[in-house]
Structures are given as C-alpha cells and as structure tokens.
C-alpha cells in the first residue's frame, strides 16, 4: 500500500514538473504559443493551485498519520508554508480572487527555499554540521520515488507549481498589471 502511495505522489510530482517545463518553454518562445498557453492555464489557475495545495496537504498527512513517517524540523517548516494555502487558495478559487497571489507568492518562495535547503541536507548530510534532531534527522530519506523524488522534493515541487500558477493567474481587477506576464512582445 505504501509503495502505491509513493508511486502515486511521485507521478503527481512528475506531472507538476511537466507543467513547469511546458510553461518555461512557452515563456521562452513567447508570441502566439505563450498567449495560447496563458489562455489555457489562466482561467483555471486558482482552482488548480488550490487542488495542488489540498493534495499536498492530504499527502503530507497520510505520510505522518497513516504511514507514521515522523516529520523532521524542516518538514514542519515546509508544512507551515503549504497547509494554510490549502484553505486560502480554496477560498480564493471559489471567490475567483486572483489578488490572493500577493499573499501566496511570498509564502511559496520561502517554502521553496526551505525545501531546497532540506534537499541539500538530505543529499549531502556531511556538509551540514548540525542535525535538526537525533531521533528524526533532516537527512533521513523515508523513500525515493523513481530514484530521486523525496518528501522535500515534493514540497519544493508543490511550492514552485503553486507560485507559477499564481503568476499566471493574472489580476482580478481590470487594468492592473499582471506581473509582466502579458508583456509578450
């Protein structure tokens, strides 16, 4: 059962990376491809961001409460960033409040930085002189999906995906700048 969940969440992580890669290619190419991608993504960006946050929260709770993976200190920091977004983004999606991105983007940026640091601690524990705990060290890798996707990697993917969706979402107020997303030419 645990292996199936690891594979499922690993696949969701790869789907998010595919979305991010397509977005990056479209942003680099610009022009009609970029406009078409924005037209496809923008209308549902809030809903998808809410879904990503809710699934990440449920997955995190599954791993700690059902699989009994005890979260380390940095896992908790990442949860502090993601858990409130499940509620905030769901409410924003129902209200179509795209201005929520002003609040969401700093949270996702900080959470992404914590995730990167945690990944580094996980991969190169000898570089970091302190352990966050002797019972649950931050370098402990509970599992790896596809040989490289771990819990902090999933948290990083969640943060970056939500952040990109917020940037692509645009503003709900007519005439507001869209963080330069519409400046395609």
N, C-alpha and C positions, 0 to 999 in steps of 0.2 A: 504494500500500500504506500509506504513512504517513498519508494522508488518511483511509483507512478506520479506522485505529487511533485517530486523533484524534477522529473521529466516535463510535466505539465508546466510548472513555473519556469523551467529553463526554456521551453518553447515560447512561452509568452515573452520572455526576455529577448529572445531572438526576433520575435515579431516586432517588438519595440525598436530594436536595432535596425531592422529593415526599414521601418517607418522613418527613423532618423537619417539613415543613409539616403533614402529617396528624397527626403526633404533637403539634405545637403546638396545632392546632385542638382535638383531643381533650382535651388538658390544660386548655385554656381553658374548654371546655364542661363538662368533668368528668362526674360522675354515671355513668349506665349506659354512655354512649359511651366514657368513659375506661376503665372497668372492662373493657369488651369489647375495646378496643384493647390493654390490658395482657394480657388473656387470650390474644390472638392473637400478640402480639410476644414476651412474656416467655419462653415455652418454647424458642424458637429464637434468642434474642438473642445468646447466646455464639457460636453457630455462624455467625450472620450477621456478627457483629463480626469473627470470625476470617476469614471469606471476604472481607470488605471490606479487611482488612489485607493478606491474601495477594494479592488482585487489585491493590491499590495498589502493593505491593512489586514484583510482576511487571511492572506497567505502568511503574514508575519505571526498572526495569532494562531494559525494552525501549527506552525513550527514550534512556537513556545508552549502552547497549551495542550496540544494533542501529541505532537512528536516529542515533546519535552526537551527541546533544544533551549538551554538556558541562555538568554541574551547576555552578551558582554556589555561593557560600558559604552562602547561606540555603537553597538546595535541599538542601545537605548536612545542615544543621541539621534540616530537616523529615524527611529520610530517617532521621536518627539517632532521631527520635521514632517513626517508623512501622515501620521494618524489624524491630526486636525484637518489636513487637506481633504480627507475623505468626506468629512462633513461640510467644510467650507465650499468645496467645489461642487458637491451635490446640490447644495442650496443655490449656488451661483448658476448652475446648469438649469435648474427649474425656473429661475428668475431671468435667465439669459443676461446675466450681469457680467459682461466682459471686462468691466473695470476692476474686477477682483484680481486681475493679473498684477496690479500694482502691489498687492499684498502677497500674492503667491510666488512671484519671481524671486524675491529675496530669500524666502523660505527654501525654495528648491535649490537656489545657488549655494546656500550654507549647507544644506543637507548633502548636496553633491560633493562639496569639498570634504566634509566629514567622511563620506563614503570612499573617496579617493584615498584619504589618509588611512582608513581602515583596510582598504585593499592592499596598500603598501605594507602595513603592519602584518597582514595575513601572509603575503608573499615573501617578505624579507624580514622576519622577526628579529634576526640578529642585528639589523641596522638600528632598531629601536631599543633603547637601553631599559625602558621600564615596561612592565606588563600592567595592563589595567586591572588584572585580578589574578590571584593564584589558582582560584577554583575554576574560573572561566576566562582563560586568557584571550585577548583580542586576536591573537594569531591562530586560534583554533578554527580549523576548516571543518564544518559539520558535514558537508557534502560538496561535490562538484558535479554539475550537470554538463554534459558534453565536454568534460575535462577542464573547464575553466570558469564556468558560471557558479559563483558562490553567493551567499546571502548579501554581503556588502556590494557585490557586482549587481545584484538585483535591485538593491536600494539605489545605487548610482543610476541605473537604467531608468528606474521609476522617476527619480528627480529630474533627470535630463529630459525625459519624454514629456513630463508634465510642464516643465519650463518651456520647451519648444512649442508645445500646444498652446500655452498661454501667449507666447509671442505671436503665433499665427492667428490667434483668436480675434485680434483687432479690438477696437473700442466699441462700446455700445452707444456712445454719443456721436452724433453726426458732426463731422468737421474736426474731430480730434485726430491727432497724429497716431499712426499705427506702428510706432517704434521702427519707422523706416521700412516696414515690410512692403508697403505699396510702392516704394520708390524703385520700380523695376527697370526703368530705362535711364 
